[in-house]
Amino acid sequence: MKIYAVYMNQLPKPDQFERMMAIVPEEKREKVNRYRYPEDANRTLIGDVLARSIIRETFGLPYDRITFTAGRYGKPSAEGLPDFHFNISHSGSWIVCAAGDCPVGVDVEKIKPVNFDIAERFFSPEEHRDLMAKSESERLSYFYHLWTMKESFVKQAGKGLSLPLDSFTVKLAEDGRVSLKTPPNYPPCYMKTYELDPDYKMAVCSAAPDFPEEIVIKGYDDL
C-alpha cells in the first residue's frame, strides 16, 4: 500500500486547473463546475486526478484509458484493474488517497469544535465511555481520532450507511496502536493513524497490515 496527499495551501493556478480538468471525464467536469465554492470544486477535482495519477504511475496507463466505476454503495474502483484498490478523502486543505492490492479506506478530518452528543448517538457504548473518560483538553482530539478510524473502516468495507457506526468498536492506545472489534463474521482488517498535520486527524483501514511509514506528498504539477 501507498498513501499520497496533496496540500491545497492555495487554489491551483488557472492553467493547472484546466490541465487537471482535461484529465477527468465529462461527468466529473460537470460535477466540479456545479460546486458553489472554488475550494470544494478543487478538492473534488484534485482527489480524482490524484487517484488517476497513481494508476498511471503504477500501471503505465494513459489518462484516457483510466475509467472509474462505483460499487453498489458508491465506493469507486478502476475498471479493468480488479487487484487495484483505492480510496480518497479530503477535508480543509488536505486531499489524501490510499492505494494498494486489497480493499482500503481512508479518512482525513480537519479538527473543529463539535457537540459530543454526536458520539453518544453514533459511536459504540465503549467508544463513548472512552471518549468521555478523556480530560477536556484531550477530548476533542480523541473524538476526531475515533471519527476518522470509524470512517476509514466504513469506507474500507464499501457498504456505506448500511454498516451502522455503532456496530463496531475502535480504540487508540497511548502508544498509537489501534484495537478494532469488528461486526460478527466480518473478515479481518487492520488500521493505522497518521500525523499528517497538527490541525487534522487521519486514519487508514486495510484488509492487509502493510501500512507505509511515510505519506507521499505531491504538488499540483506532479499530478
N, C-alpha and C positions, 0 to 999 in steps of 0.2 A: 504494500500500500504506500501511496504517497499523498501528502496533503499540500495544497497550494493555496496561496492567499494573495489578494490584491488590496492595497490600501488606497482608498479613494480620498486622499487628502485634499484634492481639488478635482473639479469635473474635467473629463477629457477635453482636449482642445477640439475644435470643430473637425479638423482633418482626422484626428484619432477616432472621434465618434463616427464619422462617415465610413472610415475603413472598417470599424467593427460592425457597423450596420450592414455593410456589404457581405460580411461573413455569414450572417444568420439568414434563415429563410423568411419569406414574405410575411407569414403569420406572426413570427416573432417581431419583425419590424413594426407591424401594425400594433402589436401589444405594447411595445416600447413607446410608440407615438401617442398612445392613449393615456399615458400617465400624465397627471396634472403637474407634478413636480419633477424637475430635471434629475434630482438625486435619486428618486425612485426609478425613473426610466434607466438611468445609467447603472444602478445596482443590478437590475434585471438583465440588461444587455451584457454587462461585464461578466456576470455569472455564467451566462450561456456561452459566451466566447471563451472564457477560461476553460470550461469543460471541453469545448471543441479543440482548443489548442493542446490540451493534454492528450486527446485522442490522436491528433495529428503527429505529435512528438512520439507517442508510444507505438503507433501502427503505421506511420508514414502515409496516412490517408490525406488527400487534399480536402479542403473545407467543403467543396461541392459534392463530396461523396459521403459526408457525415450527416446522418439523419437521426433525429431523436424521436422516440415514441414514448407514450405514457402508459403505465400499467393501470389496472382496474381502479386503484385508489390515487392515481396521479403521479406515482414515482417514475421519474424519467429513466430511460435506458437508451443505449446506442444500437440502432438497428444493424443486424448482421454481426454483432460482437457479443455473443451470449456470455462469454467469460470475462467481460469487462464491466465493472460496476462503478458508478459514481454517484455523488450526492452533493448538492450545492446549498449554501446558506449565506445570508447576508444580513447585516444589521449595522446601522450607523455608517461608519467609514470603511468597514471591512467586508470583503466578499471572499468566501472560502469554498474550496472544493476538495473532497476526499475521493480517491480513486484507487481501485485495486481489482483483484481477481475473485472477490467474493462480496456478497451484499454488505453495504456500508451506509451509515447515516452520520451526518454532521450537523451541528447547530452552533451558531455563534450569536451572542446577545449583548447589546450594549447595556451596561448597568444603569438603571433608572430607579427612582423611588417606586415602591409597589405596596399595595394593600395586602398584607399577609393572610387575609381571609381567603385569598385565591388558593393558598396552599392547603388549607383545610378542605376546600371544595374539590380540588383536583388531585392532590397528592395522596399517597397511601397513608394510613394512620401512623405507621412507623416513621415515614419521611417527615410528616408534620410534627411528630414528637421531637425528632432530631433537630428540626429547624427551630422550634420554639425553645429548645434547650440551649441554643446558642445565645451568647451575650448580644445585647442590642447592637454593639459595634460590629459583630460578625454576621448578624442575621441576614442582612441584605446580600452580602457576598455569597453566603451559603445557599440562599434562595436561588440565585442565578446558577450556581453550580448544579443544584438539583434540577432546575428547569432545563438547562442545556443537556444534561445527561439523559433526562427523560425524553426530550425531543429527539435526541440522536438515536435513542432506542426505537422510538416510534417510526422514525424515518428509515432506519435500517430494516425494520420489519416490513415496511411498504404497505401497511394496512390502514393508514390514515386514521380517521376518527373511530373506525371500528375497533380499535385497540384502546380501551379506556386507560387514562393516565394513572388511575389508582389500581390497575390490575397487576402492577409490578412495582418493585421497590429498589431504589438505588441509594447508595451511601458512600460518601467520600471520607476516607480516614485522614488523620492528621498527616500521615506520610505520603498522601496523594494517591493511595491505592483505592480503587473503586470496587465495591461489592454490589452484586446485582442478583436480585431474586426475580426470576422470570415467571410468566404465567405457566400453568401446568402444561406439560408436553411441548414446551417451546424449545427449539433447538438451541444448543449452546451459543453464546455470543460474548463478546468482550468489550471493554470500554476504557477510554483514557481521556483525561482532561489535559488541556494545553493552556499555557500562559501566553496568549497571543499579544495581549495589551492590558495594562493595569485597569482600564475602564471597561473591559469586556470579559465575558466568560465563554469558554468554548469546550465542547466535548465531541468525541468521535466514538461510534459504536460499530463493531465489525463482527462478522462470523468467524474471523481468524485473528489471533493475537499478534499480528505482525505490524505493530504500530511504529512509524518512524519517530526518531527523537526530535527531528527538526521539521519545521514548516518551510516550504519553498516560497519565497516572496517574489512576486512578478510585478512588473510595471505595465502600463498600457502598451508600450511598444514591444513588449515580449509576447503579446497575445496574437 
